[in-house]
Amino acid sequence: MRLPSQPGLKPIRVVVADANLMACDLVSAGFKRHSQFEVVGYATSVDELLRLVEHAAPEVALISSTLQDGILSGLSVLPEIHSKHPEVRLVLLIDRSEPELVVQAFRAGARGVFARSESHFERLCKCALRVHQGQIRAKTQQLEFIVDALAQMPSLRVVDANGANLLTKREEDLLRLVAEGLGNRDIARELSLSENTVKNYMFHIFEKLGISNRVELVLYALSNSKRAPASLSGDEVPTAVDRAQAS
């Protein structure tokens, strides 16, 4: 797989965190083969990683779910990094796609999840490139886990750090229907709006949240929503994934 070239652009600054030095060396060596990236350091413990992010000013951090500090210590440190350095795009490296682990990664601030047993190394490079460009990266199966989690946290309220709503009540209604897998035509019928009005609402939602497509909208909702009393139907989960990707 050839990565798209970035003529005239500075290399993307990357840090790597894994459970041992050999794993760090292998990942770092792979990225160093691509001119799009500059590996600015690696760490094997939480403390090393926090210091590295603080002083090396990376743009992308590739973090194994488990570091030397213990099982899932890499996952546990994501919220702290995301809170202190929101400009750093986080990718969690996992051995295989497990539903709870994938969902927790995005809740913790990850912009991408990469299962090492399921993809070649070149796809990790592409994942790092895409999250740096502002995308959220997840495989179809991982998206299914996420939408399944959304089905269990019904009323979707997207809030800021202080708990204030970012969206209007009508925009929250649209977000709920997008998460259920409805397209613009069905949303328009459900809310008694024109399709053009729905498109305008979607544009404003994307603009407010700084995202660009429906898949990212679902992921954003998962990371920022609060639980409320109603419930989404679990049998709509595959439809939500398929339609989000197709839109």
Secondary structure, DSSP 8 states (H G I E B T S, - for coil): ------TT---EEEEEE-SSHHHHHHHHHHHHTSTTEEEEEEESSHHHHHHHHHHH--SEEEEES-BTTBTTHHHHHHHHHHHH-TTSEEEEEESS--HHHHHHHHHTT-SEEEETTTS-HHHHHHHHHHHHTT--B--HHHHHHHHHHHTTS-S---B-TTS-BSS-HHHHHHHHHHHTT--HHHHHHHHT--HHHHHHHHHHHHHHHT--SHHHHHHHHHHH----S----GGGHHHHHHHHHH-
